[in-house]
Amino acid sequence: MDKFIAHILVIDDDDGIRSLVKKYLNENNYLVTTADSAEDGFEKIKIIQFDLIILDIMMPGKSGLEFIKDNKEEIKIPIILLTAKGGASERIEGLEIGADDYLPKPFEPKELILRIQNIITKTKKTDQKRVIEFENIKIDLNKQLILRSSYEFKINNTEKKILEIMINSPGKTFSREDIGSLIDLDKERSIDVIITRLRKKIEINPKNPKFLQTIRGAGYVLWIK
């Protein structure tokens, strides 16, 4: 398994296309699982963790677009639509409902590989923690909420940016300069005010913080146990 770059699910009712795509991907060190229908693909997703889906639109039974619409809450995997239907309306609809890219048939194998590489590289770069829970606190960056005990606090975009870097580097001290560069603000006093505001949402006792602490002479750190 170590030699494989990623595990890809190919969903297409055309046996020739499935075999061809699998051959191309295997030659480029991708592990491939195939499915001959949307229903078969969803069953495989239930038991296997894939890195990307290559999905045909026109299939007997449930179409590729229906597959995305019906399962968008369960499927958090990048999707490339691979189909003979090359009209602009189908491309737009596919992208609007959640597909990440679109490649009409016939396709160049090298182009498919490049599109896959670009999506997987982008996904790895953005695969950061978005929701964390510790003790009685939940921070949800997607919803921009902090839940503490029975209290719910909204966080604005500036607070979200600060929490995002701290959540993904727990225990790392960020200077006021670091934080200022992130939020495009160079006034130390204003940064202190933002941190104070965050503490009121995170800490039970903001004046004696347990999690979002000050490191004297260095900056701020988020301790997550």
C-alpha positions in Angstrom: 0.0 0.0 0.0 2.8 2.4 0.7 3.7 2.7 -3.0 0.2 4.1 -3.9 -0.3 7.8 -4.1 -4.1 7.6 -3.5 -7.1 5.3 -3.6 -9.5 6.2 -6.3 -13.1 4.9 -7.0 -14.1 4.8 -10.6 -17.9 4.6 -11.1 -19.0 4.0 -14.7 -21.4 1.5 -16.3 -19.1 1.1 -19.3 -16.8 -1.9 -18.6 -14.3 -0.7 -21.3 -14.0 2.8 -19.7 -13.6 1.3 -16.2 -10.8 -1.0 -17.4 -9.1 1.7 -19.4 -9.1 4.3 -16.5 -8.0 1.6 -14.0 -5.1 0.7 -16.3 -4.0 4.4 -16.7 -4.2 5.0 -13.0 -2.5 1.8 -11.9 0.4 2.7 -14.2 0.7 6.0 -12.3 0.7 4.3 -8.9 -2.9 4.9 -8.0 -4.9 2.2 -6.2 -8.2 1.8 -8.0 -11.6 0.3 -7.1 -14.3 0.2 -9.7 -18.1 0.2 -9.5 -20.6 -0.3 -12.4 -23.4 1.9 -11.0 -24.1 4.7 -8.6 -25.7 2.3 -6.1 -22.6 0.0 -6.2 -20.3 2.9 -5.8 -22.1 4.2 -2.7 -22.0 0.7 -1.1 -18.2 0.7 -1.6 -17.9 4.2 -0.1 -19.5 2.9 3.1 -16.7 0.4 3.7 -13.6 1.9 2.0 -12.1 5.4 2.5 -11.3 6.8 -0.9 -9.3 9.9 -1.8 -11.1 10.8 -5.0 -14.1 9.6 -7.2 -14.2 9.5 -11.0 -17.9 9.5 -11.8 -19.8 9.0 -15.0 -23.0 11.1 -15.5 -25.1 9.0 -17.8 -25.7 5.6 -16.2 -28.7 3.2 -16.0 -30.6 3.7 -12.8 -29.3 6.6 -10.7 -27.3 9.1 -12.7 -24.0 10.6 -11.6 -25.6 13.9 -10.8 -28.3 12.2 -8.8 -25.6 10.3 -7.0 -24.0 13.6 -5.9 -27.3 15.2 -5.0 -28.5 12.3 -2.9 -25.3 11.7 -1.0 -23.7 15.1 -0.7 -23.9 15.1 3.1 -22.3 11.7 3.4 -19.6 12.0 0.7 -16.8 14.4 1.5 -14.5 13.2 -1.3 -13.4 15.2 -4.4 -15.2 14.2 -7.5 -14.2 14.4 -11.2 -17.1 14.0 -13.6 -16.0 11.9 -16.6 -18.7 11.7 -19.3 -19.6 11.8 -22.9 -22.0 14.6 -22.2 -19.9 17.6 -22.9 -22.5 20.4 -22.9 -22.0 23.5 -20.9 -25.3 23.1 -18.9 -24.2 19.6 -17.7 -20.8 20.9 -16.7 -22.2 23.8 -14.8 -24.8 21.7 -13.1 -22.2 19.2 -12.0 -19.9 21.8 -10.6 -22.8 23.6 -8.9 -23.9 20.5 -7.0 -20.5 19.6 -5.7 -18.2 18.1 -8.3 -14.6 19.4 -8.3 -13.8 19.0 -12.0 -15.2 17.9 -15.3 -13.6 16.0 -18.1 -15.6 15.0 -21.3 -15.0 11.8 -23.2 -13.0 11.1 -25.2 -10.2 12.3 -22.9 -6.4 12.3 -23.0 -5.1 10.0 -20.3 -2.3 12.4 -19.4 -4.9 15.2 -18.8 -6.9 13.0 -16.5 -3.8 12.2 -14.5 -2.9 15.8 -14.2 -6.4 16.8 -13.1 -6.3 14.0 -10.5 -2.9 15.2 -9.3 -4.0 18.8 -9.0 -7.1 17.9 -6.9 -5.3 15.5 -4.6 -2.5 18.0 -4.0 -5.0 20.8 -3.3 -7.0 18.5 -1.0 -3.9 17.6 1.0 -2.9 21.2 1.4 -6.4 22.1 2.7 -6.9 18.9 4.7 -6.7 20.7 8.1 -8.8 20.4 11.2 -12.0 22.3 10.9 -13.9 21.0 13.9 -12.3 20.1 17.2 -13.6 19.1 20.6 -11.8 19.3 23.9 -13.3 19.0 27.4 -16.7 20.7 27.2 -15.8 22.9 24.2 -16.4 22.5 20.5 -14.9 24.8 17.9 -16.5 24.5 14.5 -14.7 26.7 11.9 -17.1 25.6 9.1 -20.1 27.0 10.9 -18.0 29.7 12.7 -19.3 28.7 16.1 -17.8 28.0 19.5 -20.0 25.8 21.7 -19.1 25.8 25.4 -21.4 23.8 27.8 -24.8 25.1 26.9 -23.6 28.4 25.4 -23.1 29.1 21.7 -20.9 31.9 20.4 -20.5 33.1 16.8 -17.0 33.9 15.6 -16.2 36.5 12.9 -13.8 36.0 10.0 -10.9 37.5 11.8 -11.4 35.3 14.9 -11.8 32.3 12.5 -8.4 33.0 10.9 -6.6 33.2 14.2 -8.3 30.0 15.5 -7.5 28.2 12.3 -3.7 28.6 12.6 -3.8 27.8 16.3 -5.9 24.7 16.0 -3.6 23.3 13.4 -0.5 24.1 15.4 -1.6 23.4 19.0 1.1 24.3 21.5 2.9 26.7 19.1 3.3 30.2 20.3 2.3 32.9 17.8 3.6 36.4 18.3 1.5 39.5 17.9 3.4 40.1 14.7 2.5 36.6 13.4 -1.2 37.2 14.1 -1.0 40.8 12.7 0.4 39.5 9.4 -2.4 36.9 9.2 -5.2 39.4 9.7 -3.5 42.4 8.2 -3.4 44.3 11.4 -0.3 45.8 12.9 -1.7 47.4 16.1 -0.7 45.3 19.1 -3.5 46.7 21.2 -6.1 45.7 18.7 -4.7 42.2 18.5 -4.9 41.9 22.3 -8.6 43.0 22.1 -9.4 40.2 19.6 -7.7 37.6 21.8 -9.6 38.9 24.9 -12.8 38.6 22.9 -11.9 35.0 21.9 -11.1 34.1 25.5 -14.6 35.2 26.6 -16.0 32.6 24.1 -13.6 29.8 24.9 -12.7 30.1 28.6 -14.9 29.6 31.7 -12.7 32.2 33.4 -11.3 34.5 30.7 -9.1 36.3 33.3 -7.4 33.1 34.2 -7.3 31.3 30.8 -6.7 27.6 30.6 -6.5 27.1 26.9 -5.8 30.4 25.1 -2.8 31.5 27.1 -0.3 34.4 27.0 3.4 33.5 26.8 5.0 36.6 28.4 7.2 38.4 25.9 6.4 35.9 23.1 2.8 35.9 22.2 -0.2 33.6 22.4 -0.7 29.8 22.4 -3.7 27.5 22.3 -3.4 24.4 24.5 -5.7 21.6 23.4 -5.7 18.4 25.5 
